[in-house]
Amino acid sequence: MAADCDPLEVVMTLPPLCEDKSVPYCFVESKAVLGRACGIKRPIVACAITFKEGSYLQSQILELKDKLEQLLI
């Protein structure tokens, strides 16, 4: 989620939902950075990372999830 979202209330409902479902989340510094990380030119306020079992990206996604969880501790 983008920390520079205005108004911030647009994304503030997401953290409690993530915590209820044990889904890791994090904030990034800006909408522009998040958009670039998602491979698009427009700024975005939130995104989700999903994968299918057996996906070739599964190991990278799980590694990223573990790193995010360590940051939250």
N, C-alpha and C positions, 0 to 999 in steps of 0.2 A: 504494500500500500504506500502511496506517496504521502510524505509528511507535509508537503506544501499544498495539499488539497484545500480549496477554499469554496465553501466552508468545510471545515474539518469534519463536521457532523455527517457528511456524505459517506465517509468510510468508518466512522466510529462505531457503527453497529456491527461491523465485521469481527473485531477482536473478541467480544463476548461469545459470538457464535462459534468462532474457531476454538476458543477455550472449552466450550461445552462439548464439542465434538473431538477434542484432542487433536486438532489440526494445527501444525506449526504455522506461524505467520511472522512477518517482519515489516518494518517501515524502511523505505529508502528515502534519500534526501529530496528527490524531486520527481514530478510527473514526467519531465523530459527524459530523465535517466531511466525511469521504468519503461517508458515507451521504447527507447532504444534497446533496452535489455530484451524486450519482447519482439524485436525485429521490425518495428513500425516507426514511421516518422512522426506520428502525432503523440502528444503527451497523453498519458492515461493515469487514472487514479488508483486502480487495483487490477490485479491479474491472479490467475490460479495456475498451478502446475499440476497436471494430471498425467497418468501413464497407464498403459495396459500391461498386464502380466506378460513377461516375455519380451517386452520392448527392448530395443537395443540401447535406449537411453535410461533404462530402469536403474542400472548401477550408479550412473551419474546423479540421477534424481535422488536416490536414497542416500548417497554420500552428501549431497547438498542439504537434505533434510536433517541428517545427523549433525552437520556443522551448525545449522540454524538452531537446533535444539540445544547445542552446547553454548551458544551465545546467550540463550534465554535463561540459562541456569545461573 
